[in-house]
Amino acid sequence: MKNILLLPFLFIGLFTIAQTKEMTAEIKTINISFLTFDIATPVNPVAPRYRFGFNFPLNEAWRWSLDLGYGSENTTFKQFVNNDKDNYELYEGRTEVYHIFNPSYRVNMYISGEVYYINHQEEYRYDSYEQEHTGFRVYYDSADLEREKYGFNLKYGVIVPFGNKVGMNAYIGAGPRIRDNVFSNVVGANTSNEYYEDEFGFLELEFNEEGRNTGINLTFGVKFFYKL
């Protein structure tokens, strides 16, 4: 939560730099392609993955990127919740179009539109979920979850070069999303209509509610890039 509260101050600082720094002959981002690595996704508390991307210019004011992500119980570490689960695997794909407001500056501010798809599979043990049609809670010994999520994000960000080859892309945004959770192979099911409160209630709808749901997705992060 503290990190979320610090985000506005981070972006105020970065955008101030973007408005005051002019381009130098030494560092350029116009017409340069680069590889990216998102440093936020490996430490995602419940769905960690490694996300790599390729970003290249369409012209001076427009860019396009493709990002692919993968995580599993053998490649990533769950730090916050659900660390007792098994058979975790996640795939994601994202494509994004950027409009650069100030292509002649050293530091570039942009607005972008991103579409994405996530497929997350995992075996949960000794947990529960809310049924789609009845609203009852199903307690179980074990169950398999398949979570699909896709949507669109409108993002605002800044691209900051650190030198001739490396830099940072910080962003924040939001947009509509559709999430579909399917539970299968449920063992030891016990249904209850009693009120249930989760200590991690802000994650409840994302991972422990059966069926399709529409809502708003919030996104923020930092990518490091290497210029080709």
N, C-alpha and C positions, 0 to 999 in steps of 0.2 A: 504494500500500500504506500509506503514511503517513497518508493521509486516512482509510482504513478504520480504522486503529488509533486515530485521534482521535475517531471517532464515539461510543464509549461515554462519553467525557468531555463531549462536546457534549450528549448526552441527559441525563446526570446533572445538568448545569447547568440545562438547560431545565426538567426535571421538578422541580428544587428551586424554581425560580421559580414554576412552576405551582401548587405546594403552599402557597406563602407569600403570593402576590399575590391580593387580593380584587378583585372587579369594582368599577369606578368608574362613575359616571353618565356620564362623558365617552366611554368606550370600551366597546362591547358587541359580542359576537358572537352572542348568542342572537337567533334569528329574523331573521338577516341573511344575505342571499345574497352571494356574491362570485365574481369571476373569478380564475382561477389561471394561473400560468406556472411550469413546472418548470425551475429553473435548472441542474439536473444533466444533463438529456438533450441539450442542444446540444453539450456537451463530452464526451459518451460517446466513448471512444477508437475504437470500431469500428463503431458503429451510431448516429451522431448524428441527432437529430431535434428539432423544436420541438413541445412538448406544452402545449396549452392546455386549460383545464377550466372547468366551471361547478359550483359547490357551493352547495346551498341546504338550509335546515332542513326536517325533517319535523315535529319538535316541539323542545322545549328540550334533550332528551337525545339525539336522533338526527338525523343529517344524511345526505344522498345527494349523490354527485358523478358527473359524466361527463367524461372526458378523451379528447381526440383528439390524435394525434401524426402528424407527417409530416416526412420527411427525404429529400433527394436530393442528387446531386452538384452541382446548381446552387444549392442553398439552404444546405447545411451543409458543414463542413470536417472532414476526417478528420485527427486529430492524432497518432495513435499507431501503428497498424498498418493494413494494407490501403489505404494512401493512394495506391497505384498502380493501383487497380481502377477500373472504369468502369461506367456505367449503373446507379449505385446509386440505389435507391428503397425507402422503408420507410413503411408505414402501420401505425397501431396504434389500438386502442380500449380504453378501460378504464371500468369502472363500480365504484363503491365505496360501501359503507354504513358510517357511523361511529356509534359509541356514545360520547358524551361523559361522562366520569366526574364532572366538576365543572363543570356548566353555569353555576353561580352565581359562578364565579371569572373574573377578567379573562383569565387564561391557561388554556386548556383542554387537558387530557390526554384522549386517546381510544384506543380499540382499534377496528380496522376490518377488514372483509373485502372483498377486491378480486378481481374476475375480469377477465381481459384477453386480447386477441388481437393478435398481431404478424405482419405479412407483410413479408418482406424479400427483395428481388431485387437481384442484382448480378452483373456479369461479372468473373470472376477470371482473371488471366493468370499463367502460369509459376508454378503452385502445385501442390498435390496434395490428395487426400482419401482417406479410408479407405472401402473398399467395405463395404456393409452385410452381405452374406452370407459373403464370403470372408475379410474382414479384411485383404486385400491393399491396398497403397497405389497409387493411380493418379496418376501425374505427367502433367501436361498443359501445352499451350501456352496454351489458353484454355478456359473452361467457364462456363456460366451456373448460378448458384445461386439456388434459391428456398427460403427458410427460413420455415416457419410455426412459431409458438410460442404456446401458450395455457396458461392455468393459473389458480391461485388463490393469493393471498397473504394471510396474516394479519399485520396491521401494528399497530405501536404508535407513537404520535406525539404532537405537541404543537402547538397553534395559538397563536401569539404575536402580538397586535396591536402595531403600532408607533405608531399614531395613530388618528385618526378614520376613515381610509380604507384604510390599507395594513397588511400584516402578513406573517407567515411561518408556514408549515406544514412542520415537520421530521418525518421519519418513517423507520422502519426495520422490516424484516419479512422473512418467508420463507414458502415454500409449495411444493406440488407443481406440476410443470409437464410438458408434453409438447412435444417439439421434433421437427420433421420436415424434414430437409434433402433436397432433390432436385437432382442435378446433371444438366444436359442440354447439348446442343450442344458436347460435349467434342471438342476438336481436339488432335491430337498426343498421344494417350493412350499411356502406357507403364506397364505394371503391374509392381510389385515386391513381394516378400514380405520384404524386408529390414527390420530395425528402423529406425524413424524417430523422431527427437526434434526437437521444434519449440522454438525459443527462447521462443515465447509459448505454452508448453504448456497453460497454464490456459485458453486460448481454443480449443484444438484441437477439443474435442468440440463446442463450440457452432457452429463454422463449417466445419469440415473433416472431419466424419463423416457419411457418407451414411445415410439412413434415419430411422426413428422411434425416439425415445429418451425415456424418462421419467426424471425426476430432481428435485432440489430447486433452487428458484430463490431467490436472495437479492436483496433490494431495499432501497435507501435513497436518500434525496434531500431536497431542500428546494424547496418551492414558495413563491413570493411571491403574495400575493393582494390584490385591490382590491375593497373592499366597495361593493356597489351601493346 
